[in-house]
Amino acid sequence: MKLHAEPGRVLGKRDPMIYGHFIEHFHRQIYGGVYDPGNPLSDEEGFRTDVLEAMRRIKVPVLRWPGGCFVSAYHWKEGVGKERIPHFDKAWRVEEPNTFGTDEYIRLCRKLGCEPYICTNAGTGTAEEMSDWVEYCNLPSEGRYAKWRIANGYTEPHRVKYWSVGNENYGSWEMGSKTPEQWGMLTCEAAKMMKRVDPSTELSAAALTDIDWNVNLLKNCGKYLDWMSIHEYWDPIHETNDYADYEASMAYTADIGHSVRKVRGLLEAMGLEKQIRIAFDEWNLRQWYHPMIMDVDQQGLTKEEYLYPRDENDDNTKYTMADAVFTACFLNMCNRNCDIVGMANFAPIVNTRGCICTHKDGIVLRSTYHVFDLYVNYLGDVVLDTWEEENPVKLLRAASGEKTEVELLDVLVTSFSDRAGYAVAAVNKDAGETQTLTLDLPGCGAVTLDYISGNSTESYNDVDHEEVAIEHEELGTYRQGMQITLRPHSVNIIRIGC
Ligand code: AHR
């Protein structure tokens, strides 16, 4: 494929928050994940220092919390103060100890240097409870909740800028699910009260690509919103754990930006595209595995049916180059749509399907972790328009069994707002063949290649087993028309000096 780009054809400057993350009170994400008091690897506050270091290395810009389904029956007041009352979490049918609450979460964000992003309970909660949470976090001292925060030892406000009204309240699986009409009204009242407490907050609300849901939301609440929250998981494994293979995973990339197209169209139709941006605040190639819990009529009777299977999310052999290649294609899509996609939160970051997996003696950096390392630390912040010649295509068998035409290369060109040079993200989805990329862009200086490919499409990392890591090559001096060989199933960052 021949790739053309010019420095003057700029699509935009990507928001760093498209490399954001999500963490939920589910399985081992919080307890035994990032928060592990008593573990020798944890600091004096109970946070895993090895996890913190890995999260800092990929410069986590924003961390969404506490859910996810969990939040839709979560009452934040049980998770602050000296007395923490355990509650039964109806979303996941486990006891929540409430020892990790708002203040612990804020301390975590401060240690990471990232923005907090709190998702509120619009399931069983009320507009008042949501706005009380904003009082607790953001008012200097007025009212009982700010005074409660001060009494808990936090004189300064937590200054939480990003808030979401609700999670997936459109779904029957969610505690307190809503009809489109109910949703429009509730979000309006909640947003009104939250903005009354702190007008500087930026609010999102659970949205879909469904027109009716979104029209009701935007008609009722559009004036208060800064973001629309979109969730997307492509491989539906939460009941079966039956993974789409590499070929089918690549087939999912065929129209990876369809949600952005639909939501952008609706925002433009309603004249809101300059006010509201898209937050993909949960996304991952694959769903999380948690059988016999999401379906109202199909609740597991025994823990063997609905609880213990969640441990299978910890099987590191199941996080391969399919996850890494797909993740890179999704991040390319977010960059290309940086005019309207301002945030994306990989779901989740620690354990379950996260890019970091903890065990009692350390962590495993899964294949997707290295994609974030490449994109955050090697790519530029200015996204250039490109045009391509002869992108090779293949007919791939989708999970449905149908054949889908898929372009084998997914390429993004970036430059830097603070220096000369380019960084090209080039993904080769082909399972077995190398592909050649011919560069037609004005450049000069040294050319380097940093990439991950593994030994096969099934390569993975585990304790004492590493197949996927960033490798580096020096490719000499840049010349127009330079050809770069891209390994099969690889994610590549090509940097051109000037
Ligand atoms: O599988 C995890 C769940 O997926 C999250 O809690 C929810 O937001 C989404 O449906």
Boltz pocket constraint, residues with backbone or C-beta under 6 A from the ligand:
constraints:
  - pocket:
      binder: B
      contacts: [[A, 24], [A, 67], [A, 68], [A, 69], [A, 70], [A, 167], [A, 168], [A, 231], [A, 238], [A, 282], [A, 287], [A, 288]]
      max_distance: 6.0
